[in-house]
Amino acid sequence: MRKDFLNYFVVAFLLLFSMGFVSCEEESLEPVSDQEQVDNQEDQEETAEDDPIEEGGPNAAFSYLALGDSYTIGASVTEAERWPVQLVDRLRSHQIDIKNPRIIAQTGWTTGSLLNAIDRADDLKESYDCVSLLIGVNNQFQGRSLDEYRQQYEQLLDVALSKVNQDTSRVIVLSIPDYGVTPFGENYGDEVSQEIDEFNGAKRAITERKGVAFFDITPISRQVPSDPDLVAGDDLHPSGKMYGLWVEEVFDYVKAELNQ
């Protein structure tokens, strides 16, 4: 009898333990410090050169560097659904011989985080045939100033240009998506959309002043209320379907420049 009681007690305790101590990860835009983000880079940064893409080996004609944050690394979607990977796949389907994208991006990164990560990346080539840049949502989310964003974004754009030998036609910049219309972002009200517009205004002005192509994908992100399939399962980040629409926006331009 005592043994049966002890067995029952142990099973009951383990059941309660498993129910009460399982942690749940909250949805967030990772509002942590730049240093914390960069310190975790070696463990968390993903490189698309290791992705299982069948074509375009290391000896392919063209190279592509993608710089950004969660929207570039593709938080909450598969590797194949990331927009830089979809872009490469689409280019290959049009006989563009291009390597797997080199991605420097991580969820939660601000402009400062990305600058630090680039400084720490010792495997970057001196030059690439194409560079994309999409950064800024975490500056807005963390309450960073617009002045800081302008300064650091311009530094990042200069880095991107340095990687294409100052050929402005080989850099593409994407606007910041509006997460304020997602199920997660609805908790923050219309203020998010207004601030995203302010950051994008600063981004566009700097980009166009330097003669670089600026692609406004923000209106696509604002289609989420009428097409829920455009948001990933985390109710925050874009789905592979939305990333595909971004690729539609930039594809003709990138294809034409690489074919010159």
LOKOL-347160 format. One line per 4 residues: their letters; for each residue x, y, z of C-alpha. Coordinates in pm, 1 decimal. Each point is the difference from the previous one (the first is absolute). Layout:
A	X/Y/Z  ...
! end
This chain:
MRKD	0.0/0.0/0.0  276.8/241.7/92.0  184.8/-78.4/-324.9  -314.0/65.6/-205.3
FLNY	-50.6/330.6/178.9  359.2/105.7/-68.2  -31.6/-89.1/-368.2  -320.4/202.9/-24.2
FVVA	164.7/295.3/173.0  299.0/-2.8/-238.6  -220.5/-16.1/-310.2  -223.0/281.4/128.5
FLLL	300.6/218.0/79.6  155.0/-48.6/-344.3  -331.2/83.6/-166.5  -37.2/322.3/194.2
FSMG	362.4/89.9/-67.2  -38.7/-46.9/-373.8  -318.4/209.5/-5.0  129.2/284.8/209.9
FVSC	355.8/47.4/-114.5  -18.3/-13.2/-379.2  106.5/342.5/-121.9  -177.3/183.2/-281.2
EEES	193.0/238.5/-219.7  -182.6/329.4/-50.0  -23.7/162.1/-342.0  216.7/305.8/-17.7
LEPV	229.6/196.8/-225.3  291.9/-88.9/229.4  52.8/339.0/174.2  342.7/-91.7/139.1
SDQE	322.7/197.0/-2.2  237.7/15.6/-295.5  272.8/-167.2/201.2  -224.2/-291.1/103.6
QVDN	-101.9/-49.6/-359.8  356.0/0.6/-131.1  132.7/-219.9/282.9  -243.5/-269.5/-112.3
QEDQ	85.8/36.1/-367.7  215.8/-310.4/-34.3  -277.0/-220.3/140.4  -301.1/162.6/-164.7
EETA	108.8/159.0/-328.8  -93.1/-216.3/-295.1  186.5/-6.9/-328.7  -192.2/-86.2/-311.6
EDDP	315.1/-129.8/-168.6  -61.5/-316.2/202.9  -364.0/-31.3/-103.6  -103.0/-305.1/-204.7
IEEG	-39.1/179.4/-332.7  78.9/-238.9/-280.1  146.1/230.7/-265.1  258.2/277.6/-3.0
GPNA	314.7/-133.4/161.1  294.7/205.0/126.7  128.2/48.8/-355.8  -319.6/165.1/-125.0
AFSY	40.9/324.5/-190.1  -179.1/240.2/233.6  10.3/55.5/377.5  -264.4/156.0/224.3
LALG	23.3/148.9/349.9  -324.0/52.8/196.3  13.5/229.1/305.3  -281.2/42.7/248.9
DSYT	-198.0/-129.4/295.5  -282.8/-251.7/51.2  -156.3/97.5/-332.1  315.3/-109.4/-182.5
IGAS	82.4/-313.0/200.2  -367.4/-97.9/-30.4  -122.7/-41.4/356.0  -281.5/-257.8/23.6
VTEA	35.1/-124.8/-359.0  209.3/-275.7/-156.3  340.6/72.1/-151.3  -143.6/-43.5/-349.5
ERWP	-264.2/266.9/73.2  244.8/275.3/97.2  -26.9/278.9/-251.4  372.5/3.8/-92.9
VQLV	-17.7/-375.0/-64.8  -318.7/39.9/-205.4  172.6/273.6/-199.1  297.6/-223.6/-75.8
DRLR	-228.5/-287.6/-99.6  -193.4/229.4/-233.1  320.5/132.4/-158.8  125.2/-353.7/-57.1
SHQI	-328.3/-89.8/-169.4  86.1/277.4/-248.4  348.7/-135.8/-68.4  181.9/237.5/234.6
DIKN	298.2/-190.8/142.8  9.1/124.8/357.8  141.6/-136.8/324.4  -205.9/-68.4/310.6
PRII	-59.9/330.5/183.1  237.6/99.2/278.3  -235.2/119.8/272.1  101.5/216.5/294.6
AQTG	-322.7/45.7/193.0  -158.7/-92.1/330.1  -329.9/54.3/174.6  12.7/305.7/224.2
WTTG	283.6/181.4/-173.2  1.8/377.5/-24.3  220.7/203.7/-232.1  264.9/5.0/272.6
SLLN	-19.6/-377.0/41.1  49.0/-54.2/-372.5  298.4/235.8/-13.1  162.9/-191.4/285.8
AIDR	-72.8/-335.3/-163.6  156.8/108.6/-328.4  311.1/115.3/185.4  23.5/-342.3/166.4
ADDL	-59.7/-202.3/-317.4  348.5/-107.1/-108.4  -118.9/-212.3/-294.0  -149.9/277.8/-212.1
KESY	134.0/39.5/-351.6  145.4/329.6/-114.1  -274.6/37.8/-258.0  -334.3/-146.3/-108.0
DCVS	-205.4/30.8/-315.7  -314.7/98.1/189.1  -79.4/120.8/352.9  -341.7/42.0/157.9
LLIG	-71.5/201.2/314.5  -313.8/-13.5/215.7  35.0/130.3/356.5  -178.4/229.9/243.5
VNNQ	-305.4/-163.6/154.7  178.4/-68.2/328.7  122.9/358.3/19.3  -364.8/103.2/-2.8
FQGR	-113.3/-277.6/234.0  268.8/74.1/257.8  -70.9/373.5/-4.7  333.6/96.0/-155.1
SLDE	20.4/351.5/-134.5  -54.2/86.9/-363.2  326.0/196.9/-0.4  193.4/-307.9/111.0
YRQQ	-171.8/-202.1/-269.6  89.7/249.5/-270.8  366.0/-2.6/101.1  37.3/-376.1/34.5
YEQL	-210.2/-83.4/-304.9  217.2/225.5/-216.2  307.8/-178.8/135.7  -155.4/-334.5/-94.9
LDVA	-85.2/125.1/-347.1  360.8/113.7/-41.9  115.6/-348.2/104.1  -234.7/-154.7/-255.8
LSKV	134.5/228.4/-272.0  357.0/-84.3/94.6  -80.7/-368.1/-61.9  -103.7/69.4/-360.9
NQDT	290.4/233.5/-83.7  -229.5/304.7/32.3  -224.8/-120.2/-282.4  -332.4/140.1/122.0
SRVI	-196.0/-217.2/-243.9  112.7/-315.2/185.0  -156.1/92.1/336.5  -370.8/-32.8/76.2
VLSI	-173.6/136.6/308.6  -338.2/-117.2/124.9  -226.7/210.8/218.6  -94.9/-104.6/353.2
PDYG	-318.0/-210.7/11.2  -286.0/110.5/222.3  -47.4/-256.6/277.5  -269.9/223.9/149.4
VTPF	-264.6/-168.3/-215.9  89.6/-353.4/112.8  -192.5/-179.0/278.2  300.2/60.8/227.6
GENY	42.6/362.9/-99.7  -365.6/89.6/51.8  80.9/21.7/370.5  209.9/312.3/-67.2
GDEV	-258.3/205.4/-188.3  38.2/239.7/-293.6  313.1/153.7/150.2  209.7/-284.2/-142.9
SQEI	-106.3/69.6/-358.2  67.0/371.6/40.5  349.2/-57.9/137.2  78.8/-258.6/-269.0
DEFN	-90.1/265.2/-259.4  238.0/246.9/166.6  288.3/-245.9/-0.9  -72.3/-94.1/-360.0
GAKR	-6.5/365.3/-99.0  348.1/48.1/141.5  117.0/-322.5/-161.9  -135.4/92.3/-342.5
AITE	154.2/348.4/8.6  348.8/-132.5/79.8  -28.5/-284.8/-249.9  -113.1/216.4/-288.7
RKGV	256.9/270.0/80.5  269.6/-261.9/-51.0  -154.4/-117.8/-326.7  -98.5/-345.7/125.9
AFFD	-321.2/-180.6/-96.4  -267.0/13.8/272.2  -283.6/-253.0/-5.4  -308.9/86.4/202.8
ITPI	-137.5/-333.5/119.4  -186.2/156.3/294.7  -333.6/11.4/-186.5  28.7/-377.2/-53.0
SRQV	44.6/-51.4/373.5  -316.1/200.8/60.7  -209.0/-250.7/-194.2  6.1/-238.8/298.6
PSDP	-348.4/95.1/130.5  -155.1/-100.0/-335.0  229.0/-301.7/-55.6  96.5/-176.9/324.0
DLVA	216.6/-244.5/-197.5  256.5/276.7/-33.6  102.5/-34.3/365.2  192.1/-294.1/145.8
GDDL	-118.3/-229.2/276.5  144.9/227.0/269.5  -259.1/269.4/-93.3  282.6/250.2/-46.0
HPSG	249.8/-74.1/-276.0  -73.5/-32.4/-373.2  -85.1/-337.4/-147.8  175.6/-153.6/-296.9
KMYG	-288.7/127.7/-211.0  70.0/360.3/96.8  372.2/-45.3/-57.3  -85.5/-125.1/-347.4
LWVE	-184.3/325.7/-69.4  310.9/192.2/107.9  203.7/-200.0/-248.8  -249.3/93.9/-270.9
EVFD	76.3/364.7/76.0  380.0/-25.7/-30.1  49.5/-284.8/-246.5  -9.6/183.6/-334.2
YVKA	241.1/265.3/124.8  252.3/-249.2/142.1  -20.0/-224.0/-307.8  59.4/293.1/-235.6
ELNQ	301.4/127.3/197.2  164.7/-342.6/21.1  -53.6/-54.7/-373.1  184.7/319.0/-95.5
! end
